[in-house]
Amino acid sequence: MIERRASILSDKGKTEKPKPCPISTPTLSKKSDQSFDPYDYGKEDGIGLLGASVHLMRSTIGSGILMMPYAMKNLGCLTGTILIIFVGLLYYHNLHILVSTEYHLCKLFKVKRLSLVGVTKKSFQLAPYPINKFGSLVIFLIYLYLSIPTAPATYLIVISSNIRLMANFFDVELDNTWVITAIIVPFTLFCQMRRILKILVPFSSISNIFTFVMAGVLIACSIIYRKADVSANVIGDLYFIPKGFAMFILSVRCTGIILPVKNSMKNPKRFSGLTGSINVAGLSIIFIYYSFALICYLNYGEEVHENILTNLPSKNYVSFVTYLLYTSALAVTYILAFFICFDCFWSSQLESYLKDGLFKTILESTVRTAINVVAYFLAVYVPQISLIAAMAGTLGIIIEIALPAFLQMLVQLREKQKSCITILKDLFIIAISGVLFCMSTARCIRDVIKLYSD
């Protein structure tokens, strides 16, 4: 299959001796190829700069923000500040790398747009032998990372915690496992509906308002109920850095939607400019996450919990309303997160290979149910949102940080005018990612052992 594609891409009439690499590199020798600009298409009914920025922020600010004060407590004010700013800038710089690589490949292969998987496939087609043989493995890791329902699992944990806190308002104690079991049933039924996303459109906007209300209440309560003897560490546990790195990566991840958002714009050229959507959304998100984490930690001190919502005063009407509103928001977000996993696994992998009929309908329903079941078991048997986030974020270090730099390096190595600075920068990012991946993996394994040994 790969050799057939290579023969199509190679110039007609030319005969070459067999090379170790079975992939022929497309060239841009013709003037018509040089003038092709994949970003000239635009969309009259597409979204603008502000709309693209809002979409990126909406897909990023979720339950992950609840863990940031906890991360700040473990890291300390100074270490946490450096880590959040460094990781944030590195992450959004990598989004620029991904968009730049996509643009270069689109121009090289004369296509208007590519997805993350498409960029990966095209980049590995340009890779020398035997590196190009690992393309399928990398694509599998991408699908695995995007299809594991870690986000729905964290939402289940937070929703369960909110329900139990609301029950405590009426002096009722509820078991965590039974609460998760009770809420997973209606979620699974709702996720069977094919047109549920269209119904949820207005509720999605309302859920974003509820999320900002929740953040505002938390900050206000941390200031109002601040204790006089609260102290904050400047430098905390340095061994927490890999885990904090992975947690932040999972909290802000949007690599899977960055290219679809760009492709839906009126003017895609403005997406990655100096004042483009990546920078506007990225700087805003870094500021929101950092300020929220720092303010809550400085006011709550060492009493900061893993889920900052549990720091709200108990049996308080404001707290009760906050739990209720945010639970409603997370119910909508859960279904949206489910469809990201479902679309990645079903639409991209299985649907095109099956014919319409009863078997396809049953299999689709089975996949929908299985995703919810996996989320359920993650929430029940790993009931710590920071640990789930760290486990998923550890794989995210490879997909979100190392992969864009590696793909750009593959493309750069096949260029006649190579940029040594770009290649060295990519190698530096890959090296940092490799070290942090190993350290975060070791930390997660230790935490899992500790969880079950206790």
N, C-alpha and C positions, 0 to 999 in steps of 0.2 A: 504493500500500500504506500509506504514512504517513498520507495523508488519510483513508482508511477507518478506521484506528485512531483518528484524531482525532475522527471523527464519533461513534464509540462512546463515547469518554470525555466528550464534551460533554454538557451537560444537554439532556434531551428537551424538545421544544416551544419551544425558544428559537432564534431566527434571528439571526445576526450577520453583519455585513458582512465580506467577505474581508479577512484580515489578512496582513501579510507573512510571519508565522510560520504554517506549516501545522499546527502542533501545538497542540491545546487542553490547557490545564493542568487536571488533576483538582483538585477542591476538596474541602475537609473541612467543608462548611457544616452537614452533618447531625450530630446528636448521636451517632448510631450510629457514624458515621465517627470522631468524636472519641474514642469509647471503645474503638475497635479498637486492640489492642496486639499487634504481630506476634511479640513475644517471650513471649507467654503459652502457646505450644504446649508447649514442653518435650518431653522424651522420657524415659519411665520407664527404658528400657534405655540411655539416653545416657551419655556420659562426664561425669565431674565436673570440678571446677576443676583439680585436680592432673593428671588425665589429659589435659586440653586443653593445659596448660602443657608436659607431657612431649612431646606430639605436636609442638608448635611448636618445641621445642628439638631434637627428633629430626630434623625436616625442615630444620633450619638448620645444625647443627654437622656439617660434612662436610669435604671436602678443602680448602675455602676457608681453614680455620684454619691450614693448613700455610704459607700465604703471608703471614700476619700479621707474623711476625718480620722477613721481608724488607721489608714495607712500613714497619715501625717503623725499620729500618736506614736506609731512604731518607729518611724524614721526620724522624728524630731523636726523642729521648725526649719532649721537650716538645710538638713539633708533632704527633707521632703520638698522644700522649695526648689532646690537644685534638681531633684529627680523629676518633679512634675514639669518644670520648664524645659529641661533637657529632653525628656521623653516626648513631650508635646511637640517641640520644634523638630526633633528627629522624625517623628511620625508623619507630620504634615509635609516635611521635606521629602519623605519617601513617596507621599502621594504625588508630589510634583514629578518625581522620578518616574512613577508609573504612567502618568499622563504624557510626559515627554517621550517615553519609550513607545507608548501606544501611537502617538503621532508619527514617530519615525517609522514604525512598522506599517502603519496605514499608508504612508507615502511610498514605502518600499514595495509593498504588495499591491498598491493601488486599490485599496478598499477604504470606505468612508469611516468605519468605526469598528472597534474590537471590544470584546469583553475581557475580564481578567483572565479567564481560561484561554480566550483567543490570543491575547498577548503572550501568554506562557507558551502556547503551541507554536506560534510564529517565531518566538525567540529561540526555542529549542531547535527549530528547523534550521536556524542559522548557526547553531552550535557545532563545533567540530566533533568528530567521532572520538571516543565513545560517549561523550557528554550528552549528545542528542538522544541516546537511548534511555536516559533517565527522565525524559519529559513526561511520560505516562505516570511515573511514580509521583512527580511533583503535582500533576493535575489531580491525582487521587488524593493527595494530602490537602489540596485546596478544597475539594468537595467534602472531604472528611471534616475539615475545620468549619466549613460553612453549614454542614448538615447536622452536626451534633447539637442537640437542643439545650445548650448550656444556658442561653439567655432565658428561655421559658422556664428552666429549672430554678434559676435565681428569682424569677418573678413569682413562682409558686411558693418559694420560701418566704419572700417578703409579704405576699398576700396572706399566707398562713399566719405569719407573725402579727400582721395588722388585725386579722379576725380575732386572734386570741387576746390581743390587747383591748379590742372593743368589747369582747366578752368579759374581760376583767373589770370593765367599767360597771358591769351589773353583778360583780362578784361571782362570775361563772368561770370555772377552770376547764380548758379544752386541751385535749391531747393533740400534739403537733401532727402525728401521722394520720389520725382520723380526720383532721381538718384538711390536710392535703388530699386525702382520698376522696373527701366529699366534694372538693372544688374541681378535681381533675375530671370527674364525670361530665359535668355540663360543658367544660372546656373542650373535651373530646367530641361531644355531640355538636357543638358550635363549629368546630374545625372540620366537620364532615360536609358543611355547606359550601358549595362551589362559589356562590356569589356573595359570601359574607363580607369580603373586602369592600365591595361597593356599598354595602349597608353601613360599614364602619367609618366611611369617609368623614361625616360630620362629627362622629364621636372621637375620631383621632385628634381633631383640632381642639376639642374640649379637653381631652386627656392631657394635652400639652399645657393648657392653662392650669389644670389641677397640679401638674408636676411643679410648675413655678410657684404656685401657692404653697405647696408642701415645703419647698426650699426656703421660701420667705418665712414661713412659720418656724422652721427649725432655727434659722438664724436669729429671729426675734426672740424665741424662747431661750436660746443660748445666752443672749445678752441680758434678758430680764431675770432669768433664774441663775445667773452666774454667781458662783461662790467666791468669797473674798480670798480664800486660801488656795485658789487654783494656780498650779505651776506648770510650765511647759518646758519640755526638754529641747535644747538646741540641737543636739546630735543624739539620735536614738540608736536603735539596733541596726548596725550596718549590714548584718547578715540578712536583714529583711529586704534589702535593696532589690535582689532578683525577683522576689515574690511581688514587691510593690511595682516593679517594672512590668511584670506580666499582668497584674491587676489593672494597671492604667491602660495598657494596650487593649485589653478586652473591653474596658469601659468606653473607650473612644473609637473603637474600630468602625471603619466605614469603607474599607478597601473594596468590599464586594459591591458597593453601590456608587462608588466615585465615578466610574466610567459611564454607567447608565444615566446618572444625573447630568454629566457633561454632554452626553449625546442627545439629551432632551432640551438643550438650550437654544435660544434664538441665535446667539453668537458664541459658539464654543471657544473662540479664540480668547475671550475674556475670562474663561474659567480659571486658568492658572496664571494670570498676569499678576503684577505687583499688587493691584487692588482687586484681584479676582476672588472668586468664591472660596477657593481653598484657603487663602490667607485670611479672608474676612471671617469665615466660619472657624478656622483653626485658632486664630488669636482669641476670638470670643470664647471658644470652648475652654482653652487653656486658662483664661482669666476666670471664667465661671467656676471651673473645677478647683483651681488653686484658692481663690478667695473663699469659696464655700468650705473647703477643707481647713484652711487656716483659721477662719473666724470661729467655726465650731470647735476646733481643737483648743484654741486659746481660751474659750469660755467654759468648755466642759472639762478640759484637762485630761487627766488619766482615767476619768470616768467614761470617756468616749467608748461606745459599744461598736461591735462589728457592723451592725445595722443601726445607723444614727437615729432612726425613727424611734427606737426603744429608749432613747434618752429623753424623749418628751415626758413631761410630768404625767404621772398616772392618775386615772379617774378625773380627768380634766376635760371640760366640754370642747375646748379648742383642739386638744389632742384627739379627742374622739372624732370630731369633724374632719381633721386632717387625715386620720387613718381611713375614714370612709371615702373621702375624695380620692386619695392616692390609690386605694384599693380599686376603685372604679377605673382610674387611669391605667393601672397595671393590667386589669382584665382586658382592656382594649389592646394594650401593648403586647400582652401574651399572645393573642391571636395573630397580630402582625408579625411577631417574632417566629411564630410557628410557620407561617406561610413563607418566610425566608428559607427556613430549613426544608420545607416541603418542596418549594420551587427548585431549590438546588438539587435535591435528591430525585424528585419525580420528573419534573419538566426537563431537566438537563440530562438525565440518565436513562430513565425507563420508558417514558411516555411515547417517544418517537419509535420505539421498537415493538410496540404492541398495537394490534388492530382493535378498533372499537368493538365492544361487545360486553357480554356479562363478565368474562374473565378479567378484562381490563378494569371494569367498574369495581369488582371485588378486590382486585389487587390495589387499586388506588385507595379504597377505603381502608384496607389493611395497612398501607403505608402511613396514612393519616393517623390511624390509631397507634401504630408502633412508635411514631415520633412522640406522641403524648405519653405513652407508657415509659419510654426512655427518660423523658423529662421528669416523670413521676418518681422513678427509682433514683435518679440523681438527687432530687430534692429530699427524698426520705432517707437515703443511706449516706449522703454527704450534705448534711443540713447546715453547712457553713457557706455563705455566699462568697466570702473571701477565698475559700479554698477552691470552690468551683471556678471562680473567676481566674484564680492563679493557674489552675490546671489547664483551662482552655486558653488562657493568655500565653502560657508557655509554648503551646503550638503556634499561637498567634505571633510570637517573636519571629518564627521562621517565615510564616506566610506574610505578615504585615510589614516586617522590617527587612529581613534578609532577602526575600524573594525579589522585590522591586529592584534592589541594588544589583542582585545577581543577573536579572534579566537585562538591565541596562548594560552591565559589563559584557554580556554575551554579544549584544548588538554592537557595542563599541569595538570589541576585538575584531569584528569583521569589516570595520570601516577602514578605508585607505588612510584617512587622516584621523588617527586615533588620538584621543585626549588622555594623556597620561594622568593628568590631575583627576579627571573623572574616574578613571579606572582605580587609582589609588584610594580615592574617597570611597568607592564602592567596596573595595577590599577591606577598608577600615570598618565600614558599617557591617559587613558580613562577619568580620572577626569579633566585633562587639556582640553581635547577635548570637554567635556560636557560644561565646563564653557565658552570656546571660542565660541562654537556653539550658546549658548544662547545669548551671548553678540553681536555676529555678526548678528544673526537673528534680534535682536532689532535695531541694527544700519541700516540694510538693509530696515526694515519696515519704519524707520524714514526717510531714504533717498528717498524711493519711495513716501511717503506722501509729502515730500518737493518738489519732482520733479513735481508732478501733481498739488500741490497747487500753485506753481509758474507759 
